[in-house]
Amino acid sequence: MLPASAKAPHKQPHKQSISIGRGTRKRDEDSGTEVGEGTDEWAQSKVTVRPPDQLELTDAELKEEFTRILTANNPHAPQNIVRYSFKEGTYKPIGFVNQLAVHYTQVGNLIPKDSDEGRRQHYRNELVAGSQESAKVISETENLEEDEEPKELETEPGSRTDVPAAGAAEKVTEEELMTPKQPKERKLTNQFNFSERASQTYNNPVRDRECQTEPPPRTNFSATANQWEIYDAYVEELEKQEKTKEKEKAKTPVAKKSGKMAMRKLTSMESQTDDIIKLSQAAKIMERMVNQNTYDDIAQDFKYYEDPADEYRDQVGTLLPLWKFQNDKAKRLSVTALCWNPKYRDLFAVGYGSYDFMKQSRGMLLLYSLKNPSFPEYMFSSNSGIMCLDIHVEHPYLVAVGHYDGNVAIYNLKKPHSQPSFCSSAKSGKHSDPVWQVKWQKDDMDQNLNFFSVSSDGRIVSWTLVKRKLVHVDVIKLKVEGSTTEVPEGLQLHPVGCGTAFDFHKEIDYMFLVGTEEGKIYKCSKSYSSQFLNTYDAHNMAVDTVSWNPYHTKVFMSCSSDWTVKIWDHTIKTPMFIYDLNSAVGDVAWAPYSSTVFAAVTTDGKEKKGQEVQKGPAVEIAKLDKLLNLVREVKTKT
């Protein structure tokens, strides 16, 4: 007998499933499959199988979460790459590390179906597919005809049917000849998956860019002009001008009125500016005249005052105060620098700032004139306090300024705006400490203006005005000689000297002196930036001023906060004269009329002055030489 599945072929046989449980197995009579007795056996708990080497963790350890943060940093990228810098001549670490890791790259190009190139390729593929199908149909028909022709020839050999068969063959050949054979189109290669076997690098195609223009057309023209033709040309030109005037009249009058109003506004503005300039000049002259009338007695004293009682006083003179220059905008600021204009004797510049580094705020540059002591002629404000300034000898409208924050700037009095014409920055080599002195120098070889600056950071910098920029060059870096500090690695560091003042020789252009906070004076040269020409152990405290004698080329003077003023011969390391003034000396200056007279200012507000003798440069040199010889003789005897 056949099984149940064979008797009912329209039913699909059930898949046999085996369930293992506690109950016994029963076979389904219809399907013949085995079914377990219990229905809730799948809901019972399953026993998990553990590997023998699995760790047994507590509930707290199982609940503990471990998080991982994905970053863009490559852990395999080196962080300590050092390369040689040919510019600085040392090995320098490279801070930038390439964190990019390329795993797969593919160069491809996609063409949209709606674009012209996509439609062109689609049409070309359809043509190729159609030609291939037509070629298959023609080949099949030819094969059928060839199979039928030999059968007919075999069935009726030698009968008349040979002739029509030949004619039919001729007709087929004629039809084949009439239908032109389509050329087999070459399959296009995938041009976007091209890779050169020789090298896998991308070769840039060579391109030439050229521009060609057609020459303008040329014609030769020659004619003769008589008086009538010239007259007719003038008449035509007059007629054109009249037509253009009529067109302008036909335009709306509103536009005309607006244009006239604009023209009137321009002319009124121009006239107003001219009037304001003229009025300001006239007002300045009137203000000066009123001030001169008000301060006439003081002006007369300034010109002709002389106290006869000074002849009967020994080493004590009288000081007559004349004007008091003050401005409300410069309140709570200290006077830090003063410089007279070398060309205009009645004009001087004053710098405002602060010597207290805990109370640094703004600064101001004011220029006063003795013709008008009530109000400054020029006024400039700055973000940092001004510590020093200097006016150019040949260009008295240029003022060089040094700031507390290390910047230097140049103000041009010819320009009306209040901002400096040139200013340094962190990119252009500014000082890192306050600038204590600036000094204009002769123009360089390219006739560019330049000046020098000294700062507490130990740098003597030459600044050159090139077009719209300040170009800096470090002339020399001050180092404290004989004192070194050792680093744990075994290196030796030379402490940097803090420059406070400097002065350039009047005749020897390359020589200059620099005073430091350590009390030393260095004789330097512009040509040597690595060593000093000479070193003087001048003072026990900071050197405040160094100044060459205007008459004698070998003599210079220095003052310090150790209460002393010393006069030196730059060829000898020991001072020739020492003056103890019983107070810190802030500044000294040689008299412009005598080689043996100088003035010194102390912090207690007193002013000291030397003895006044005869006049004349030769007399001054001989007089100072005589004093120096006396001192040298005494030293040689002792």
C-alpha positions as CSV (number, residue, x, y, z in Angstrom):
1,M,0.0,0.0,0.0
2,L,1.0,3.6,-0.7
3,P,1.6,6.0,2.2
4,A,-0.8,8.8,3.1
5,S,1.3,11.4,1.2
6,A,1.0,9.4,-2.0
7,K,-2.8,9.0,-1.7
8,A,-3.3,12.8,-1.5
9,P,-1.0,14.4,-4.0
10,H,-2.7,17.8,-3.7
11,K,-1.5,18.1,-0.1
12,Q,2.0,19.1,0.6
13,P,3.9,16.9,3.0
14,H,4.5,18.4,6.4
15,K,8.1,18.9,7.5
16,Q,9.1,16.6,10.3
17,S,9.9,18.3,13.6
18,I,11.3,16.6,16.6
19,S,10.7,18.0,20.1
20,I,12.4,16.5,23.1
21,G,10.7,16.9,26.5
22,R,9.6,15.0,29.5
23,G,6.5,13.4,27.9
24,T,6.5,10.5,25.5
25,R,6.5,11.0,21.8
26,K,3.3,10.6,19.7
27,R,3.1,10.2,16.0
28,D,0.5,12.2,14.1
29,E,-1.7,9.8,12.2
30,D,-2.2,12.1,9.3
31,S,1.3,13.5,8.9
32,G,3.4,11.0,10.6
33,T,5.4,13.6,12.5
34,E,6.4,13.3,16.2
35,V,4.9,15.9,18.6
36,G,5.8,16.4,22.3
37,E,3.2,16.2,25.0
38,G,4.0,19.4,26.9
39,T,3.0,22.7,25.3
40,D,4.9,25.1,27.8
41,E,8.2,23.4,27.5
42,W,9.7,26.3,25.4
43,A,8.8,28.8,28.2
44,Q,10.9,27.0,30.7
45,S,14.4,28.3,31.7
46,K,17.2,27.2,29.6
47,V,20.5,26.0,31.0
48,T,23.5,28.1,29.8
49,V,26.6,26.2,29.0
50,R,29.8,27.9,30.2
51,P,33.3,27.3,29.0
52,P,35.6,25.9,31.6
53,D,38.1,28.9,31.5
54,Q,35.4,31.6,32.0
55,L,36.0,34.1,34.8
56,E,33.4,34.3,37.5
57,L,32.5,38.0,38.2
58,T,30.4,39.5,40.9
59,D,27.3,41.5,40.2
60,A,29.1,44.8,40.8
61,E,31.8,43.9,38.3
62,L,29.2,42.8,35.8
63,K,27.4,46.1,36.1
64,E,30.6,48.2,35.7
65,E,30.7,49.9,32.4
66,F,33.8,50.5,30.3
67,T,33.6,53.3,27.8
68,R,35.9,54.0,24.9
69,I,36.2,57.4,23.2
70,L,37.1,57.5,19.6
71,T,39.4,60.4,18.7
72,A,40.9,61.6,15.4
73,N,44.4,61.2,16.7
74,N,46.5,58.5,15.1
75,P,48.1,56.5,18.0
76,H,50.9,55.3,15.6
77,A,51.8,58.8,14.4
78,P,55.2,59.9,15.9
79,Q,55.1,62.9,18.2
80,N,58.8,63.7,18.5
81,I,59.9,64.4,14.9
82,V,62.9,66.7,14.8
83,R,64.2,68.2,11.5
84,Y,67.1,70.5,10.7
85,S,66.2,74.2,10.0
86,F,68.5,75.7,7.4
87,K,67.2,79.1,8.2
88,E,68.1,79.1,11.9
89,G,70.9,76.5,11.6
90,T,69.6,74.2,14.4
91,Y,67.4,71.1,14.8
92,K,63.8,72.1,15.7
93,P,60.9,69.9,16.8
94,I,57.9,69.8,14.5
95,G,54.7,70.5,16.3
96,F,52.4,69.6,13.5
97,V,51.7,65.8,13.2
98,N,49.8,64.3,10.3
99,Q,46.9,62.3,11.9
100,L,45.4,61.2,8.6
101,A,45.5,57.4,7.8
102,V,44.3,56.5,4.3
103,H,42.9,52.9,4.0
104,Y,41.3,52.9,0.6
105,T,41.2,55.4,-2.3
106,Q,39.5,55.1,-5.7
107,V,39.4,57.6,-8.5
108,G,36.2,57.6,-10.4
109,N,33.8,59.7,-12.4
110,L,30.0,59.5,-12.7
111,I,28.0,60.8,-15.7
112,P,24.3,61.6,-15.1
113,K,21.9,60.0,-17.5
114,D,20.1,63.3,-18.2
115,S,23.4,65.0,-19.3
116,D,24.4,65.3,-22.9
117,E,27.3,62.9,-22.5
118,G,25.0,60.3,-20.9
119,R,22.4,60.6,-23.7
120,R,25.1,60.3,-26.3
121,Q,26.5,57.1,-24.8
122,H,23.0,55.6,-24.3
123,Y,22.1,56.3,-28.0
124,R,25.5,54.7,-29.1
125,N,24.8,51.6,-27.1
126,E,21.3,51.2,-28.6
127,L,22.8,51.5,-32.1
128,V,25.3,48.8,-31.3
129,A,22.7,46.5,-29.9
130,G,20.3,47.0,-32.9
131,S,23.1,46.3,-35.4
132,Q,24.0,43.1,-33.6
133,E,20.3,41.8,-33.6
134,S,19.9,42.6,-37.4
135,A,23.1,40.7,-38.1
136,K,21.8,37.7,-36.2
137,V,18.5,37.7,-38.1
138,I,20.3,37.9,-41.5
139,S,22.7,35.1,-40.6
140,E,19.8,32.8,-39.5
141,T,17.8,33.4,-42.8
142,E,21.0,32.6,-44.8
143,N,21.5,29.4,-43.0
144,L,17.9,28.3,-43.6
145,E,18.1,29.0,-47.4
146,E,21.4,27.2,-47.6
147,D,19.9,24.1,-45.9
148,E,16.8,24.1,-48.3
149,E,18.7,24.6,-51.6
150,P,20.7,21.3,-51.5
151,K,17.5,19.3,-50.6
152,E,15.7,20.5,-53.7
153,L,18.7,19.8,-55.8
154,E,18.9,16.3,-54.5
155,T,15.2,15.4,-54.9
156,E,14.9,16.5,-58.5
157,P,18.3,16.2,-60.1
158,G,18.6,17.1,-63.8
159,S,15.1,18.7,-63.9
160,R,14.1,22.2,-65.0
161,T,13.9,23.3,-61.5
162,D,17.7,23.9,-61.6
163,V,17.2,27.1,-63.5
164,P,14.7,28.9,-61.2
165,A,16.9,27.8,-58.3
166,A,19.9,29.5,-59.9
167,G,17.8,32.5,-60.5
168,A,16.6,32.6,-56.9
169,A,20.2,32.5,-55.8
170,E,21.1,35.3,-58.2
171,K,18.2,37.3,-56.7
172,V,19.4,36.7,-53.2
173,T,22.9,37.8,-54.1
174,E,21.5,40.9,-55.7
175,E,19.5,41.7,-52.6
176,E,22.5,41.1,-50.4
177,L,24.5,43.4,-52.7
178,M,21.8,46.1,-52.5
179,T,21.8,46.1,-48.7
180,P,25.0,47.7,-47.4
181,K,26.8,45.9,-44.6
182,Q,26.9,47.9,-41.4
183,P,30.4,48.1,-40.0
184,K,31.0,46.4,-36.7
185,E,31.4,49.1,-34.1
186,R,34.2,48.8,-31.7
187,K,33.4,48.4,-28.1
188,L,34.4,51.3,-26.0
189,T,36.7,50.8,-23.1
190,N,36.1,52.1,-19.7
191,Q,38.2,55.3,-19.8
192,F,37.6,56.0,-16.1
193,N,39.3,52.8,-14.9
194,F,42.6,53.4,-16.6
195,S,45.8,52.7,-14.8
196,E,49.2,53.0,-16.4
197,R,51.3,50.0,-16.0
198,A,54.6,51.8,-15.9
199,S,53.8,54.0,-12.9
200,Q,50.8,54.4,-10.8
201,T,51.2,58.2,-10.5
202,Y,48.9,60.7,-12.1
203,N,50.5,62.4,-15.1
204,N,49.4,65.9,-15.7
205,P,48.7,66.7,-19.3
206,V,51.0,69.2,-21.0
207,R,49.0,72.4,-21.8
208,D,49.9,75.4,-23.7
209,R,47.9,78.6,-23.3
210,E,48.2,81.1,-26.1
211,C,46.3,84.2,-27.1
212,Q,46.1,85.4,-30.6
213,T,44.3,88.6,-31.7
214,E,43.4,89.7,-35.2
215,P,45.1,92.9,-36.3
216,P,42.8,95.9,-36.7
217,P,41.6,96.6,-40.2
218,R,43.6,99.2,-42.1
219,T,42.5,101.3,-45.0
220,N,44.3,104.0,-46.9
221,F,42.4,107.3,-47.2
222,S,43.4,110.5,-49.0
223,A,41.4,113.6,-49.7
224,T,41.7,117.3,-50.1
225,A,39.9,119.8,-47.8
226,N,38.9,123.3,-49.0
227,Q,37.3,126.2,-47.2
228,W,33.7,125.1,-48.0
229,E,34.2,121.6,-46.6
230,I,35.6,123.0,-43.3
231,Y,32.6,125.4,-43.1
232,D,30.1,122.5,-43.6
233,A,31.8,120.4,-40.9
234,Y,31.5,123.2,-38.4
235,V,27.8,123.7,-39.3
236,E,27.1,120.0,-38.8
237,E,28.8,120.1,-35.4
238,L,26.7,123.1,-34.3
239,E,23.5,121.3,-35.3
240,K,24.5,118.3,-33.3
241,Q,25.1,120.4,-30.2
242,E,21.7,122.1,-30.6
243,K,19.9,118.7,-30.9
244,T,21.6,117.5,-27.7
245,K,20.5,120.7,-25.8
246,E,16.9,120.2,-26.9
247,K,17.0,116.6,-25.7
248,E,18.3,117.7,-22.3
249,K,15.5,120.3,-22.1
250,A,12.9,117.6,-22.8
251,K,14.0,115.7,-19.7
252,T,12.2,116.0,-16.3
253,P,12.9,119.2,-14.4
254,V,13.1,117.2,-11.1
255,A,16.4,115.5,-12.1
256,K,17.8,118.9,-13.2
257,K,16.9,120.4,-9.8
258,S,18.4,117.5,-7.9
259,G,21.6,117.7,-9.9
260,K,21.8,121.4,-9.3
261,M,21.3,120.8,-5.5
262,A,24.1,118.2,-5.5
263,M,26.4,120.6,-7.2
264,R,25.5,123.4,-4.8
265,K,26.1,121.0,-1.8
266,L,29.5,120.1,-3.2
267,T,30.5,123.7,-3.7
268,S,29.2,124.7,-0.3
269,M,31.2,121.8,1.4
270,E,34.3,122.8,-0.4
271,S,33.9,126.4,0.4
272,Q,33.1,125.5,4.1
273,T,36.3,123.4,4.4
274,D,38.4,126.2,2.9
275,D,36.7,128.7,5.1
276,I,37.3,126.5,8.2
277,I,41.0,126.1,7.4
278,K,41.4,129.9,6.8
279,L,39.5,130.6,10.0
280,S,41.6,128.2,12.1
281,Q,44.8,129.8,10.8
282,A,43.5,133.2,11.7
283,A,42.3,132.0,15.1
284,K,45.7,130.5,15.9
285,I,47.5,133.7,15.0
286,M,45.0,135.7,17.1
287,E,45.4,133.3,20.0
288,R,49.2,133.6,19.9
289,M,49.0,137.4,19.8
290,V,46.7,137.5,22.9
291,N,49.0,135.1,24.8
292,Q,52.1,137.2,23.9
293,N,50.3,140.3,25.3
294,T,49.3,138.4,28.4
295,Y,52.7,136.9,29.1
296,D,54.7,139.8,27.8
297,D,56.6,140.2,31.1
298,I,57.5,136.6,31.1
299,A,58.7,136.7,27.5
300,Q,60.9,139.7,28.3
301,D,62.4,137.8,31.2
302,F,63.0,134.8,29.1
303,K,65.0,136.9,26.6
304,Y,66.9,139.3,28.8
305,Y,66.7,138.2,32.4
306,E,69.9,138.1,34.4
307,D,70.2,138.1,38.2
308,P,73.3,140.2,39.3
309,A,73.1,138.6,42.7
310,D,74.4,135.3,41.2
311,E,77.9,136.8,41.1
312,Y,78.0,136.9,44.9
313,R,76.8,133.3,45.5
314,D,79.2,130.4,45.5
315,Q,77.9,127.2,43.8
316,V,74.3,128.3,44.4
317,G,72.1,130.0,41.7
318,T,68.6,131.2,41.3
319,L,66.0,129.5,39.1
320,L,63.2,131.7,37.7
321,P,60.1,129.8,36.7
322,L,58.5,131.3,33.6
323,W,55.7,129.2,32.1
324,K,53.7,126.3,33.4
325,F,52.5,123.9,30.6
326,Q,49.6,121.7,31.5
327,N,46.7,120.0,29.9
328,D,43.5,118.5,31.4
329,K,43.8,115.4,29.2
330,A,47.2,114.6,30.5
331,K,46.3,114.6,34.2
332,R,47.5,111.7,36.4
333,L,50.3,111.0,33.9
334,S,54.0,111.6,34.6
335,V,56.3,113.5,32.3
336,T,58.8,110.8,31.1
337,A,60.5,112.5,28.2
338,L,61.2,115.9,26.7
339,C,63.0,117.0,23.5
340,W,63.4,120.4,21.9
341,N,62.9,120.7,18.1
342,P,66.3,121.2,16.4
343,K,64.9,123.6,13.8
344,Y,62.0,125.5,15.5
345,R,63.7,126.7,18.8
346,D,60.4,127.6,20.4
347,L,58.8,124.1,19.9
348,F,59.4,121.1,22.2
349,A,57.8,117.7,22.6
350,V,56.7,116.1,25.9
351,G,56.0,112.4,26.5
352,Y,53.6,111.2,29.2
353,G,53.5,107.8,30.9
354,S,54.3,106.2,34.2
355,Y,57.4,104.6,35.8
356,D,55.3,102.4,38.1
357,F,54.7,99.1,36.3
358,M,51.7,98.4,38.6
359,K,49.9,101.5,37.4
360,Q,50.4,101.4,33.6
361,S,47.5,102.8,31.5
362,R,47.7,105.2,28.5
363,G,50.2,107.6,27.2
364,M,50.2,111.0,25.4
365,L,52.5,112.9,23.2
366,L,52.1,116.7,23.3
367,L,54.0,119.4,21.5
368,Y,54.1,122.9,23.0
369,S,55.2,126.2,21.7
370,L,56.5,129.2,23.7
371,K,54.3,131.4,21.5
372,N,51.2,129.7,23.0
373,P,51.8,128.1,26.4
374,S,48.1,127.8,27.3
375,F,47.3,125.0,24.8
376,P,49.5,122.4,22.9
377,E,50.1,122.7,19.2
378,Y,49.9,119.0,18.6
379,M,48.3,116.2,20.6
380,F,48.6,112.5,20.2
381,S,47.3,109.7,22.4
382,S,48.6,106.1,22.7
383,N,47.5,102.9,24.4
384,S,50.7,102.5,26.3
385,G,52.9,105.0,28.2
386,I,55.6,106.9,26.3
387,M,59.1,106.4,27.9
388,C,61.4,108.2,25.4
389,L,61.3,110.3,22.3
390,D,63.6,112.0,19.7
391,I,63.0,114.5,16.9
392,H,64.8,114.1,13.6
393,V,67.5,116.8,12.9
394,E,66.9,117.2,9.1
395,H,63.2,116.4,9.2
396,P,61.8,118.2,12.3
397,Y,58.3,116.9,11.6
398,L,59.2,113.3,12.4
399,V,59.1,112.2,16.1
400,A,60.3,108.8,17.1
401,V,58.7,107.4,20.3
402,G,59.4,104.4,22.5
403,H,56.6,102.9,24.6
404,Y,56.4,101.0,27.9
405,D,55.0,97.8,26.2
406,G,58.1,97.6,23.9
407,N,56.7,99.1,20.7
408,V,58.3,102.0,18.8
409,A,56.4,104.4,16.7
410,I,56.9,107.4,14.4
411,Y,54.5,110.4,14.4
412,N,54.4,112.7,11.4
413,L,53.3,116.3,12.3
414,K,52.4,117.1,8.7
415,K,49.5,114.5,8.7
416,P,46.3,115.6,10.4
417,H,45.3,112.2,11.8
418,S,46.2,111.2,15.4
419,Q,47.6,107.7,14.7
420,P,51.3,107.1,14.2
421,S,52.6,106.8,10.6
422,F,54.8,103.8,11.5
423,C,54.4,101.5,14.4
424,S,56.1,98.2,15.3
425,S,54.2,95.0,16.3
426,A,54.8,91.5,17.6
427,K,55.4,90.4,14.0
428,S,57.8,93.2,13.2
429,G,60.3,92.6,16.1
430,K,59.0,94.8,18.9
431,H,60.9,94.8,22.3
432,S,59.6,92.6,25.1
433,D,60.4,95.1,27.8
434,P,60.1,98.9,28.1
435,V,62.1,101.1,25.6
436,W,64.3,103.5,27.5
437,Q,65.8,105.5,24.7
438,V,65.5,106.1,21.0
439,K,67.9,108.0,18.8
440,W,67.8,109.1,15.1
441,Q,70.8,108.2,13.0
442,K,72.1,109.1,9.5
443,D,70.3,107.6,6.5
444,D,71.5,104.2,5.3
445,M,73.0,103.5,1.9
446,D,69.6,103.5,0.2
447,Q,68.7,106.9,1.7
448,N,66.2,105.4,4.0
449,L,65.5,107.0,7.4
450,N,66.6,104.9,10.4
451,F,66.8,105.2,14.2
452,F,68.0,103.0,17.1
453,S,66.3,101.9,20.3
454,V,67.5,100.3,23.5
455,S,65.4,98.2,25.9
456,S,65.5,96.2,29.1
457,D,65.4,93.0,27.0
458,G,69.1,93.5,26.1
459,R,68.5,94.3,22.4
460,I,69.9,97.2,20.5
461,V,67.7,97.4,17.4
462,S,68.1,99.5,14.2
463,W,64.7,100.5,12.7
464,T,64.6,101.5,9.0
465,L,61.7,103.2,7.3
466,V,61.1,101.2,4.0
467,K,58.0,102.3,2.1
468,R,55.1,101.6,4.5
469,K,56.9,99.3,6.9
470,L,59.4,99.4,9.8
471,V,62.2,96.9,9.1
472,H,64.3,96.0,12.2
473,V,67.8,94.6,12.6
474,D,69.3,93.5,15.9
475,V,72.6,95.4,16.1
476,I,73.8,93.7,19.3
477,K,72.4,91.7,22.3
478,L,73.8,92.6,25.7
479,K,75.2,89.7,27.8
480,V,76.5,90.0,31.3
481,E,80.2,88.9,31.0
482,G,81.7,86.6,33.6
483,S,78.4,85.4,35.1
484,T,76.9,82.1,33.9
485,T,74.2,79.9,35.4
486,E,74.4,76.1,35.0
487,V,71.3,74.1,34.0
488,P,70.8,70.5,35.3
489,E,71.5,69.1,31.8
490,G,75.0,70.6,32.0
491,L,74.3,73.6,29.8
492,Q,75.5,77.1,30.6
493,L,73.2,80.1,30.2
494,H,74.5,83.7,29.9
495,P,72.1,86.2,31.6
496,V,71.0,89.0,29.4
497,G,72.0,92.5,30.2
498,C,69.3,95.2,30.6
499,G,70.0,98.2,28.5
500,T,69.0,101.6,30.0
501,A,70.8,104.3,27.9
502,F,73.1,104.7,24.9
503,D,74.8,107.4,22.9
504,F,76.6,107.5,19.5
505,H,79.9,109.1,18.9
506,K,79.8,112.5,17.2
507,E,82.6,111.8,14.7
508,I,83.2,108.0,14.6
509,D,79.9,106.8,13.1
510,Y,80.1,103.1,14.0
511,M,81.0,103.6,17.7
512,F,78.4,103.9,20.5
513,L,78.1,103.4,24.2
514,V,75.5,101.4,26.1
515,G,74.7,101.6,29.8
516,T,73.0,98.8,31.7
517,E,71.1,98.1,34.9
518,E,74.1,96.1,36.2
519,G,76.2,99.3,36.3
520,K,78.4,98.4,33.3
521,I,79.1,100.5,30.2
522,Y,79.8,98.7,26.9
523,K,81.6,100.3,24.0
524,C,80.1,98.7,20.9
525,S,80.3,98.9,17.2
526,K,77.6,98.7,14.6
527,S,79.7,96.3,12.5
528,Y,80.2,93.7,15.3
529,S,77.1,92.1,16.8
530,S,78.8,89.3,18.8
531,Q,81.4,91.1,20.9
532,F,82.1,94.4,22.6
533,L,85.0,96.7,21.9
534,N,85.5,97.5,25.6
535,T,83.7,97.0,28.9
536,Y,83.8,99.5,31.8
537,D,82.9,98.6,35.4
538,A,81.4,102.0,35.8
539,H,78.9,102.1,38.7
540,N,77.4,100.0,41.4
541,M,73.8,100.6,40.4
542,A,71.9,101.2,37.1
543,V,73.5,103.6,34.6
544,D,70.9,106.3,33.9
545,T,72.6,108.4,31.2
546,V,75.7,108.1,29.0
547,S,76.8,111.1,26.9
548,W,79.8,111.9,24.7
549,N,81.5,115.3,25.0
550,P,80.5,117.6,22.1
551,Y,84.0,119.0,21.8
552,H,86.5,116.3,22.9
553,T,86.2,113.1,20.9
554,K,87.7,110.8,23.6
555,V,85.7,111.9,26.6
556,F,82.3,110.8,27.8
557,M,80.2,111.1,30.9
558,S,78.0,108.8,32.9
559,C,75.6,109.1,35.8
560,S,74.0,106.5,38.0
561,S,71.6,105.9,40.9
562,D,74.7,105.3,43.1
563,W,74.9,109.1,43.6
564,T,78.0,109.5,41.3
565,V,78.8,111.3,38.0
566,K,81.9,110.0,36.3
567,I,83.9,111.4,33.4
568,W,85.8,108.9,31.3
569,D,88.4,108.6,28.6
570,H,87.2,105.8,26.3
571,T,90.8,104.6,25.9
572,I,91.2,104.0,29.7
573,K,89.1,101.7,31.8
574,T,89.3,103.8,34.9
575,P,87.3,107.1,35.3
576,M,89.2,110.5,35.1
577,F,86.8,112.4,37.4
578,I,84.3,111.3,40.0
579,Y,81.6,113.5,41.5
580,D,79.5,112.4,44.5
581,L,76.2,114.4,44.6
582,N,74.7,112.7,47.7
583,S,71.6,111.6,45.9
584,A,70.6,109.4,43.0
585,V,71.5,111.2,39.7
586,G,68.7,110.9,37.1
587,D,70.3,112.7,34.1
588,V,73.4,114.6,33.0
589,A,74.0,116.9,30.0
590,W,77.0,118.7,28.6
591,A,76.8,122.4,28.1
592,P,76.6,123.3,24.4
593,Y,79.0,126.2,24.8
594,S,81.7,124.6,27.0
595,S,83.6,121.4,27.2
596,T,84.1,121.5,31.0
597,V,80.6,122.5,32.0
598,F,77.8,120.0,32.6
599,A,74.5,119.9,34.4
600,A,73.2,117.1,36.6
601,V,69.7,116.5,38.0
602,T,69.2,114.4,41.2
603,T,66.1,112.7,42.6
604,D,65.9,115.3,45.5
605,G,65.1,118.0,42.9
606,K,68.4,119.8,42.9
607,E,70.4,120.8,39.9
608,K,74.2,120.9,39.8
609,K,76.3,122.9,37.4
610,G,80.0,123.1,36.6
611,Q,82.1,126.2,36.3
612,E,81.7,128.4,33.2
613,V,84.9,129.5,31.4
614,Q,85.9,130.9,27.9
615,K,84.4,130.3,24.5
616,G,85.5,128.6,21.3
617,P,85.9,124.9,20.3
618,A,89.7,125.0,20.2
619,V,89.9,126.6,23.6
620,E,87.4,124.0,25.0
621,I,89.5,121.1,23.7
622,A,92.7,122.5,25.0
623,K,91.1,123.3,28.4
624,L,89.8,119.7,28.8
625,D,93.1,118.2,27.6
626,K,94.9,120.2,30.3
627,L,92.7,118.8,33.0
628,L,93.1,115.3,31.7
629,N,96.9,115.6,31.6
630,L,96.9,116.8,35.2
631,V,94.9,113.8,36.3
632,R,97.2,111.4,34.3
633,E,100.4,112.9,35.8
634,V,99.0,112.4,39.3
635,K,98.1,108.8,38.6
636,T,101.5,108.0,37.1
637,K,103.2,109.5,40.2
638,T,101.2,107.5,42.6
